[in-house]
Amino acid sequence: MAGIVPKRAASSVIEDLDTPRIDCIEQEHQKTGAALAQLRWLTDDFRPPEWVCNTYRALLAGLLRLEQDLHRHIHKENNILFPLAIANL
């Protein structure tokens, strides 16, 4: 199953996290969210104009998938991984 991390590997990651690292990563998440919002705005919500070629349409579709994947990744870290790490400090 894709995306499943073995329990031993996950606990190793949790043990390596401390509050300053978590704070730094959360700041990076904020910056990433702002960059994604700007990208969405610049691309008119990833909607291609009628006149563009298929390559441009594929680019916008790929950017949408990138945004979705990053949001999912950030959600998992902020709401699952970091609370577990903090609980184990």
N, CA, C and O atoms as CSV, one atom per row, in Angstrom:
chain,resi,resn,atom,element,x,y,z
A,1,MET,N,N,0.835,-1.182,0.000
A,1,MET,CA,C,0.000,0.000,0.000
A,1,MET,C,C,0.881,1.247,0.000
A,1,MET,O,O,1.740,1.409,0.867
A,2,ALA,N,N,0.666,2.107,-0.958
A,2,ALA,CA,C,1.452,3.335,-1.059
A,2,ALA,C,C,1.139,4.261,0.098
A,2,ALA,O,O,-0.004,4.361,0.543
A,3,GLY,N,N,2.170,4.934,0.578
A,3,GLY,CA,C,1.965,5.914,1.639
A,3,GLY,C,C,1.992,5.338,3.038
A,3,GLY,O,O,1.942,6.096,4.007
A,4,ILE,N,N,2.068,4.026,3.179
A,4,ILE,CA,C,2.108,3.403,4.490
A,4,ILE,C,C,3.568,3.315,4.935
A,4,ILE,O,O,4.414,2.788,4.213
A,5,VAL,N,N,3.849,3.831,6.115
A,5,VAL,CA,C,5.206,3.798,6.659
A,5,VAL,C,C,5.254,2.708,7.723
A,5,VAL,O,O,4.389,2.665,8.598
A,6,PRO,N,N,6.249,1.828,7.661
A,6,PRO,CA,C,6.352,0.804,8.712
A,6,PRO,C,C,6.398,1.459,10.087
A,6,PRO,O,O,6.965,2.539,10.254
A,7,LYS,N,N,5.801,0.800,11.062
A,7,LYS,CA,C,5.689,1.363,12.408
A,7,LYS,C,C,7.052,1.739,12.975
A,7,LYS,O,O,7.184,2.793,13.598
A,8,ARG,N,N,8.059,0.911,12.777
A,8,ARG,CA,C,9.396,1.179,13.300
A,8,ARG,C,C,9.974,2.449,12.675
A,8,ARG,O,O,10.578,3.263,13.374
A,9,ALA,N,N,9.795,2.623,11.369
A,9,ALA,CA,C,10.304,3.816,10.682
A,9,ALA,C,C,9.583,5.059,11.165
A,9,ALA,O,O,10.211,6.099,11.360
A,10,ALA,N,N,8.279,4.971,11.361
A,10,ALA,CA,C,7.506,6.120,11.843
A,10,ALA,C,C,7.944,6.512,13.240
A,10,ALA,O,O,8.068,7.702,13.528
A,11,SER,N,N,8.181,5.551,14.113
A,11,SER,CA,C,8.604,5.888,15.471
A,11,SER,C,C,9.992,6.510,15.467
A,11,SER,O,O,10.284,7.359,16.309
A,12,SER,N,N,10.847,6.111,14.543
A,12,SER,CA,C,12.175,6.710,14.420
A,12,SER,C,C,12.069,8.178,14.022
A,12,SER,O,O,12.787,9.021,14.559
A,13,VAL,N,N,11.184,8.483,13.093
A,13,VAL,CA,C,10.971,9.874,12.677
A,13,VAL,C,C,10.445,10.684,13.852
A,13,VAL,O,O,10.904,11.802,14.087
A,14,ILE,N,N,9.501,10.143,14.583
A,14,ILE,CA,C,8.922,10.842,15.727
A,14,ILE,C,C,9.991,11.120,16.781
A,14,ILE,O,O,10.019,12.206,17.360
A,15,GLU,N,N,10.864,10.157,17.035
A,15,GLU,CA,C,11.915,10.337,18.035
A,15,GLU,C,C,12.904,11.429,17.627
A,15,GLU,O,O,13.481,12.088,18.492
A,16,ASP,N,N,13.108,11.631,16.324
A,16,ASP,CA,C,14.057,12.630,15.849
A,16,ASP,C,C,13.496,14.049,15.862
A,16,ASP,O,O,14.248,15.009,15.695
A,17,LEU,N,N,12.202,14.194,16.055
A,17,LEU,CA,C,11.595,15.522,16.068
A,17,LEU,C,C,11.644,16.129,17.457
A,17,LEU,O,O,11.433,15.441,18.455
A,18,ASP,N,N,11.923,17.414,17.513
A,18,ASP,CA,C,11.825,18.153,18.760
A,18,ASP,C,C,11.071,19.445,18.474
A,18,ASP,O,O,10.791,19.761,17.318
A,19,THR,N,N,10.742,20.190,19.520
A,19,THR,CA,C,9.904,21.369,19.355
A,19,THR,C,C,10.483,22.399,18.384
A,19,THR,O,O,9.740,22.900,17.540
A,20,PRO,N,N,11.780,22.742,18.464
A,20,PRO,CA,C,12.302,23.712,17.493
A,20,PRO,C,C,12.190,23.234,16.039
A,20,PRO,O,O,11.895,24.033,15.150
A,21,ARG,N,N,12.420,21.957,15.793
A,21,ARG,CA,C,12.290,21.421,14.436
A,21,ARG,C,C,10.845,21.475,13.970
A,21,ARG,O,O,10.565,21.846,12.830
A,22,ILE,N,N,9.941,21.108,14.846
A,22,ILE,CA,C,8.519,21.146,14.497
A,22,ILE,C,C,8.104,22.573,14.189
A,22,ILE,O,O,7.402,22.813,13.207
A,23,ASP,N,N,8.526,23.525,15.011
A,23,ASP,CA,C,8.193,24.931,14.766
A,23,ASP,C,C,8.713,25.388,13.410
A,23,ASP,O,O,8.007,26.075,12.672
A,24,CYS,N,N,9.933,25.016,13.083
A,24,CYS,CA,C,10.536,25.386,11.805
A,24,CYS,C,C,9.744,24.793,10.640
A,24,CYS,O,O,9.466,25.488,9.663
A,25,ILE,N,N,9.383,23.521,10.739
A,25,ILE,CA,C,8.636,22.860,9.670
A,25,ILE,C,C,7.248,23.476,9.540
A,25,ILE,O,O,6.751,23.639,8.426
A,26,GLU,N,N,6.616,23.820,10.656
A,26,GLU,CA,C,5.300,24.451,10.588
A,26,GLU,C,C,5.382,25.813,9.904
A,26,GLU,O,O,4.462,26.195,9.181
A,27,GLN,N,N,6.469,26.547,10.123
A,27,GLN,CA,C,6.661,27.820,9.422
A,27,GLN,C,C,6.817,27.578,7.921
A,27,GLN,O,O,6.280,28.325,7.102
A,28,GLU,N,N,7.555,26.529,7.573
A,28,GLU,CA,C,7.681,26.173,6.161
A,28,GLU,C,C,6.326,25.807,5.563
A,28,GLU,O,O,6.045,26.135,4.410
A,29,HIS,N,N,5.494,25.136,6.338
A,29,HIS,CA,C,4.157,24.789,5.864
A,29,HIS,C,C,3.341,26.055,5.593
A,29,HIS,O,O,2.610,26.127,4.605
A,30,GLN,N,N,3.469,27.045,6.468
A,30,GLN,CA,C,2.754,28.310,6.261
A,30,GLN,C,C,3.202,28.977,4.964
A,30,GLN,O,O,2.375,29.447,4.183
A,31,LYS,N,N,4.508,29.017,4.740
A,31,LYS,CA,C,5.041,29.626,3.514
A,31,LYS,C,C,4.592,28.841,2.280
A,31,LYS,O,O,4.258,29.427,1.250
A,32,THR,N,N,4.588,27.528,2.392
A,32,THR,CA,C,4.153,26.691,1.278
A,32,THR,C,C,2.685,26.939,0.969
A,32,THR,O,O,2.301,27.037,-0.196
A,33,GLY,N,N,1.864,27.039,2.003
A,33,GLY,CA,C,0.440,27.326,1.808
A,33,GLY,C,C,0.230,28.661,1.114
A,33,GLY,O,O,-0.628,28.778,0.239
A,34,ALA,N,N,1.013,29.678,1.500
A,34,ALA,CA,C,0.912,30.986,0.861
A,34,ALA,C,C,1.338,30.918,-0.604
A,34,ALA,O,O,0.710,31.528,-1.468
A,35,ALA,N,N,2.410,30.172,-0.876
A,35,ALA,CA,C,2.879,30.024,-2.263
A,35,ALA,C,C,1.843,29.286,-3.106
A,35,ALA,O,O,1.610,29.648,-4.259
A,36,LEU,N,N,1.226,28.263,-2.544
A,36,LEU,CA,C,0.190,27.530,-3.275
A,36,LEU,C,C,-1.019,28.414,-3.544
A,36,LEU,O,O,-1.607,28.345,-4.623
A,37,ALA,N,N,-1.396,29.239,-2.581
A,37,ALA,CA,C,-2.523,30.148,-2.767
A,37,ALA,C,C,-2.228,31.147,-3.883
A,37,ALA,O,O,-3.103,31.458,-4.691
A,38,GLN,N,N,-0.994,31.646,-3.926
A,38,GLN,CA,C,-0.615,32.580,-4.978
A,38,GLN,C,C,-0.615,31.882,-6.339
A,38,GLN,O,O,-1.069,32.451,-7.332
A,39,LEU,N,N,-0.110,30.657,-6.383
A,39,LEU,CA,C,-0.109,29.896,-7.629
A,39,LEU,C,C,-1.536,29.659,-8.119
A,39,LEU,O,O,-1.816,29.776,-9.312
A,40,ARG,N,N,-2.424,29.328,-7.201
A,40,ARG,CA,C,-3.834,29.123,-7.555
A,40,ARG,C,C,-4.429,30.414,-8.114
A,40,ARG,O,O,-5.161,30.392,-9.103
A,41,TRP,N,N,-4.108,31.538,-7.473
A,41,TRP,CA,C,-4.631,32.820,-7.929
A,41,TRP,C,C,-4.088,33.161,-9.323
A,41,TRP,O,O,-4.837,33.586,-10.203
A,42,LEU,N,N,-2.782,32.969,-9.509
A,42,LEU,CA,C,-2.158,33.300,-10.791
A,42,LEU,C,C,-2.689,32.457,-11.949
A,42,LEU,O,O,-2.692,32.904,-13.096
A,43,THR,N,N,-3.130,31.255,-11.653
A,43,THR,CA,C,-3.606,30.343,-12.701
A,43,THR,C,C,-5.134,30.304,-12.789
A,43,THR,O,O,-5.704,29.442,-13.458
A,44,ASP,N,N,-5.793,31.250,-12.102
A,44,ASP,CA,C,-7.264,31.295,-12.103
A,44,ASP,C,C,-7.841,29.950,-11.657
A,44,ASP,O,O,-8.667,29.341,-12.338
A,45,ASP,N,N,-7.376,29.517,-10.497
A,45,ASP,CA,C,-7.813,28.236,-9.915
A,45,ASP,C,C,-7.479,27.038,-10.798
A,45,ASP,O,O,-8.225,26.061,-10.852
A,46,PHE,N,N,-6.347,27.131,-11.487
A,46,PHE,CA,C,-5.866,26.054,-12.353
A,46,PHE,C,C,-6.818,25.768,-13.510
A,46,PHE,O,O,-6.829,24.663,-14.053
A,47,ARG,N,N,-7.620,26.771,-13.887
A,47,ARG,CA,C,-8.541,26.620,-15.024
A,47,ARG,C,C,-7.848,27.118,-16.294
A,47,ARG,O,O,-7.444,28.278,-16.362
A,48,PRO,N,N,-7.711,26.265,-17.281
A,48,PRO,CA,C,-7.065,26.709,-18.524
A,48,PRO,C,C,-8.036,27.537,-19.374
A,48,PRO,O,O,-9.221,27.217,-19.459
A,49,PRO,N,N,-7.532,28.589,-19.993
A,49,PRO,CA,C,-8.362,29.304,-20.967
A,49,PRO,C,C,-8.712,28.372,-22.132
A,49,PRO,O,O,-8.021,27.380,-22.363
A,50,GLU,N,N,-9.753,28.681,-22.842
A,50,GLU,CA,C,-10.195,27.814,-23.946
A,50,GLU,C,C,-9.150,27.694,-25.044
A,50,GLU,O,O,-9.076,26.658,-25.706
A,51,TRP,N,N,-8.356,28.706,-25.251
A,51,TRP,CA,C,-7.444,28.769,-26.392
A,51,TRP,C,C,-6.104,28.066,-26.179
A,51,TRP,O,O,-5.312,27.990,-27.118
A,52,VAL,N,N,-5.817,27.542,-24.967
A,52,VAL,CA,C,-4.476,26.999,-24.711
A,52,VAL,C,C,-4.309,25.583,-25.281
A,52,VAL,O,O,-5.279,24.866,-25.529
A,53,CYS,N,N,-3.041,25.214,-25.477
A,53,CYS,CA,C,-2.719,23.892,-26.009
A,53,CYS,C,C,-2.817,22.827,-24.908
A,53,CYS,O,O,-2.959,23.144,-23.727
A,54,ASN,N,N,-2.739,21.573,-25.320
A,54,ASN,CA,C,-2.842,20.458,-24.379
A,54,ASN,C,C,-1.678,20.425,-23.390
A,54,ASN,O,O,-1.840,19.966,-22.259
A,55,THR,N,N,-0.512,20.906,-23.804
A,55,THR,CA,C,0.637,20.941,-22.901
A,55,THR,C,C,0.355,21.876,-21.731
A,55,THR,O,O,0.662,21.555,-20.583
A,56,TYR,N,N,-0.225,23.018,-22.024
A,56,TYR,CA,C,-0.570,23.980,-20.968
A,56,TYR,C,C,-1.647,23.399,-20.055
A,56,TYR,O,O,-1.595,23.572,-18.837
A,57,ARG,N,N,-2.614,22.715,-20.644
A,57,ARG,CA,C,-3.670,22.065,-19.846
A,57,ARG,C,C,-3.059,21.000,-18.916
A,57,ARG,O,O,-3.446,20.883,-17.754
A,58,ALA,N,N,-2.111,20.237,-19.443
A,58,ALA,CA,C,-1.445,19.210,-18.638
A,58,ALA,C,C,-0.642,19.852,-17.505
A,58,ALA,O,O,-0.604,19.328,-16.391
A,59,LEU,N,N,-0.004,20.984,-17.793
A,59,LEU,CA,C,0.734,21.701,-16.752
A,59,LEU,C,C,-0.193,22.116,-15.622
A,59,LEU,O,O,0.128,21.911,-14.451
A,60,LEU,N,N,-1.339,22.698,-15.957
A,60,LEU,CA,C,-2.281,23.123,-14.924
A,60,LEU,C,C,-2.836,21.935,-14.141
A,60,LEU,O,O,-3.019,22.026,-12.927
A,61,ALA,N,N,-3.100,20.837,-14.817
A,61,ALA,CA,C,-3.583,19.626,-14.133
A,61,ALA,C,C,-2.514,19.110,-13.174
A,61,ALA,O,O,-2.818,18.683,-12.060
A,62,GLY,N,N,-1.257,19.153,-13.621
A,62,GLY,CA,C,-0.156,18.718,-12.752
A,62,GLY,C,C,0.015,19.629,-11.552
A,62,GLY,O,O,0.293,19.158,-10.450
A,63,LEU,N,N,-0.149,20.929,-11.753
A,63,LEU,CA,C,-0.053,21.865,-10.628
A,63,LEU,C,C,-1.180,21.633,-9.622
A,63,LEU,O,O,-0.967,21.744,-8.414
A,64,LEU,N,N,-2.360,21.317,-10.110
A,64,LEU,CA,C,-3.477,21.004,-9.218
A,64,LEU,C,C,-3.161,19.761,-8.391
A,64,LEU,O,O,-3.408,19.736,-7.185
A,65,ARG,N,N,-2.618,18.734,-9.035
A,65,ARG,CA,C,-2.244,17.509,-8.297
A,65,ARG,C,C,-1.148,17.811,-7.271
A,65,ARG,O,O,-1.181,17.295,-6.153
A,66,LEU,N,N,-0.186,18.642,-7.651
A,66,LEU,CA,C,0.865,19.039,-6.718
A,66,LEU,C,C,0.271,19.729,-5.498
A,66,LEU,O,O,0.639,19.422,-4.364
A,67,GLU,N,N,-0.640,20.654,-5.730
A,67,GLU,CA,C,-1.292,21.356,-4.614
A,67,GLU,C,C,-2.017,20.369,-3.697
A,67,GLU,O,O,-1.882,20.438,-2.475
A,68,GLN,N,N,-2.772,19.467,-4.278
A,68,GLN,CA,C,-3.522,18.486,-3.488
A,68,GLN,C,C,-2.580,17.595,-2.680
A,68,GLN,O,O,-2.820,17.341,-1.500
A,69,ASP,N,N,-1.509,17.122,-3.317
A,69,ASP,CA,C,-0.542,16.262,-2.630
A,69,ASP,C,C,0.143,17.001,-1.482
A,69,ASP,O,O,0.317,16.444,-0.398
A,70,LEU,N,N,0.532,18.252,-1.720
A,70,LEU,CA,C,1.189,19.025,-0.662
A,70,LEU,C,C,0.239,19.297,0.503
A,70,LEU,O,O,0.638,19.210,1.664
A,71,HIS,N,N,-1.010,19.625,0.196
A,71,HIS,CA,C,-1.978,19.843,1.282
A,71,HIS,C,C,-2.171,18.570,2.112
A,71,HIS,O,O,-2.251,18.625,3.339
A,72,ARG,N,N,-2.244,17.440,1.436
A,72,ARG,CA,C,-2.406,16.163,2.146
A,72,ARG,C,C,-1.169,15.882,3.011
A,72,ARG,O,O,-1.299,15.471,4.164
A,73,HIS,N,N,0.009,16.102,2.465
A,73,HIS,CA,C,1.262,15.896,3.205
A,73,HIS,C,C,1.327,16.803,4.432
A,73,HIS,O,O,1.644,16.348,5.531
A,74,ILE,N,N,1.030,18.068,4.243
A,74,ILE,CA,C,1.077,19.030,5.349
A,74,ILE,C,C,0.050,18.675,6.408
A,74,ILE,O,O,0.332,18.775,7.602
A,75,HIS,N,N,-1.128,18.265,5.989
A,75,HIS,CA,C,-2.163,17.858,6.949
A,75,HIS,C,C,-1.684,16.683,7.809
A,75,HIS,O,O,-1.855,16.688,9.028
A,76,LYS,N,N,-1.088,15.684,7.169
A,76,LYS,CA,C,-0.617,14.515,7.920
A,76,LYS,C,C,0.457,14.899,8.927
A,76,LYS,O,O,0.450,14.414,10.059
A,77,GLU,N,N,1.382,15.766,8.524
A,77,GLU,CA,C,2.423,16.178,9.465
A,77,GLU,C,C,1.845,17.000,10.605
A,77,GLU,O,O,2.102,16.714,11.774
A,78,ASN,N,N,1.059,18.025,10.265
A,78,ASN,CA,C,0.553,18.933,11.294
A,78,ASN,C,C,-0.430,18.273,12.249
A,78,ASN,O,O,-0.440,18.595,13.437
A,79,ASN,N,N,-1.253,17.358,11.756
A,79,ASN,CA,C,-2.350,16.826,12.556
A,79,ASN,C,C,-2.148,15.404,13.057
A,79,ASN,O,O,-2.905,14.938,13.909
A,80,ILE,N,N,-1.140,14.708,12.545
A,80,ILE,CA,C,-0.889,13.328,12.994
A,80,ILE,C,C,0.524,13.188,13.553
A,80,ILE,O,O,0.707,12.841,14.719
A,81,LEU,N,N,1.521,13.461,12.710
A,81,LEU,CA,C,2.918,13.237,13.115
A,81,LEU,C,C,3.354,14.168,14.251
A,81,LEU,O,O,3.877,13.701,15.262
A,82,PHE,N,N,3.145,15.466,14.095
A,82,PHE,CA,C,3.636,16.402,15.101
A,82,PHE,C,C,2.968,16.219,16.466
A,82,PHE,O,O,3.668,16.260,17.478
A,83,PRO,N,N,1.661,16.019,16.541
A,83,PRO,CA,C,1.066,15.753,17.868
A,83,PRO,C,C,1.648,14.502,18.529
A,83,PRO,O,O,1.845,14.478,19.744
A,84,LEU,N,N,1.923,13.467,17.736
A,84,LEU,CA,C,2.541,12.262,18.307
A,84,LEU,C,C,3.947,12.565,18.818
A,84,LEU,O,O,4.330,12.108,19.895
A,85,ALA,N,N,4.713,13.329,18.050
A,85,ALA,CA,C,6.064,13.671,18.454
A,85,ALA,C,C,6.048,14.508,19.736
A,85,ALA,O,O,6.837,14.263,20.648
A,86,ILE,N,N,5.163,15.482,19.802
A,86,ILE,CA,C,5.070,16.348,20.973
A,86,ILE,C,C,4.653,15.537,22.196
A,86,ILE,O,O,5.157,15.772,23.294
A,87,ALA,N,N,3.755,14.603,22.022
A,87,ALA,CA,C,3.312,13.760,23.132
A,87,ALA,C,C,4.450,12.876,23.662
A,87,ALA,O,O,4.446,12.470,24.824
A,88,ASN,N,N,5.423,12.588,22.789
A,88,ASN,CA,C,6.529,11.725,23.191
A,88,ASN,C,C,7.766,12.488,23.652
A,88,ASN,O,O,8.787,11.866,23.946
A,89,LEU,N,N,7.706,13.806,23.722
A,89,LEU,CA,C,8.870,14.590,24.173
A,89,LEU,C,C,9.075,14.424,25.663
A,89,LEU,O,O,10.003,15.005,26.226
